[in-house]
Amino acid sequence: MTPNKTRQLIYTALFAAIIFLGTSFFKIPVPPAIVHLGNALVVISFLALGTTYGMISACVGFFIFDLLNNYITSVHFTLLESIIVILTLHVFYTHVQHKDTLKNIATLGVLAGIVKIIVIFTRKLITNYLIVGNSTAFGLALSSMTNTFITSAVTAIFVPILYFALKKYLPILFTLQIHDKNKERD
C-alpha cells in the first residue's frame, strides 16, 4: 500500500469517527429525533476526501451511530440518504469545477440540506402511504419533519464555517482531495 493510500484510509476513518462524534455529541434533542452536526460533517468529508472516500466515511460514521443508538432498523435509509447527498454534491461540485469560493461552499451546504429534506420526506411519505393510505400520508410525513428542517438549516450554516476554518487551521485535511483532482486532470 502506498503512503498516500494509507493516509487516505486513515483520513477516511478519522472522518467516520468525526461524523459519529458530531452526530452523537453535538446535538439538540427535538422529539422524536435529534438535530446534529453530522450532516454538515458529511459535506466536509466530501470536500476533504472526494466522492468515494467521503461516501465511505459518511456511511461508516452514521452506521456506527445508528448501531449504538438503537436506530439499526433504519440504518439502510440513513446510508441511502448519505449516498444520495454525496452524489448530488459531486454533480454540483464538478459543475463548478471544484472551486471552493464562499458561494460554492455555501451552496453545497444548502444543497445537502435540501436533498436531505427531499429524501427523508419521500421516505416518510412512502412509509406512511403503505401504513395509513394516501389520505393522511402527506400530512403525517410533513408533520414529522421538524428536526429534518432544523438539521438542514444547521448544515447550511455550519458547512462554510467549518470548511473555511478547517482549511485555514488544518489545511492538511484537504490535501488528498487536491491530489485526486490533479490526478483526474492527467
Secondary structure as UniProt FT lines:
FT   HELIX           3..24
FT   STRAND          27..30
FT   TURN            31..32
FT   STRAND          33..36
FT   HELIX           38..49
FT   HELIX           51..68
FT   TURN            69..70
FT   HELIX           72..74
FT   HELIX           75..95
FT   TURN            96..98
FT   HELIX           102..132
FT   HELIX           134..143
FT   HELIX           146..169
FT   HELIX           171..174
FT   HELIX           175..185
//
